[in-house]
Amino acid sequence: MTLASLAPADHATENIDYSDYPTVAPLFRRFAELTDDAPERAVLREQLVFIHLPLAEHLARRFARRGEPTVLP
């Protein structure tokens, strides 16, 4: 599985620089404003997850083999 295969289907995130906090913060604010049943919520959640995959992968590599179980009970 690659990051490209996990990209949001509409490719709305292709030309946006998400490495800068001011670019990402409004997405979190909008996500927090939405109700649980809002149709836009799932799309926005998918974008936020995709944006943060490189950070999650970096942290997973950094803290790998630290004596913690890989699968939590």
N, C-alpha and C positions, 0 to 999 in steps of 0.2 A: 504494500500500500504506500503510495506516495502522496505528498502534499497536493500535487496537481490533481490527483484522483479525488481528493476530498474538497476541492474548491467548490464554492457555491455554484449552482447550476447556471445562474444568470450571468456569472462572471462580473458582477457589479463591483467587485473589489480589485479588479486587475490594475487600474491606473491610479490607485490611491496609495500614498505612502503611510503605512501604519506604524512605522518605527517612531513616530513623533506623538507624544501623549496628547497634545491638543487636537490631533486628528481622530483619535480613538475615544476620548472622553465624551464627546457628544453622542456617540453610539451607545455608550453605557447609560447616559442620561435618558435617551429615548427609550431604551430597553426597560429601564426602571419605571417609566411613565406608563407603559402599555399594560393593559389588563391581561390576565392569563389567557383569555380566549380571543385576543386580538390576532387576526391573520398575519400581521406584519411581525409579530413576536417571534414566530418560528424562523422566519427568514433572517431577522436581525440576530437571533441567537446563533444560527448557523454561521453567519459572517463573523461574529465575535469569537466563536470557537476556532474557526479557520485562521483568523488573524493571530491568535495566541498559540497555535500549534508549535511554531519554532521555539517559543519560550518554554513550553511544556517539554519538548524534546530535549532542549538544553538542560533543563533541571533534572530530567530523568537520567541523562548521561552523567551529569555531575554527581548525583547522589546514588548512583548505582553501586551495588556491592558494599553497602555501608552496614550490613548486618541486620537490616530490616527485612521482614518477609516481603516477597514480591507480590503475593496475593494476600490481601487482608481478609480476615475472617468475617 
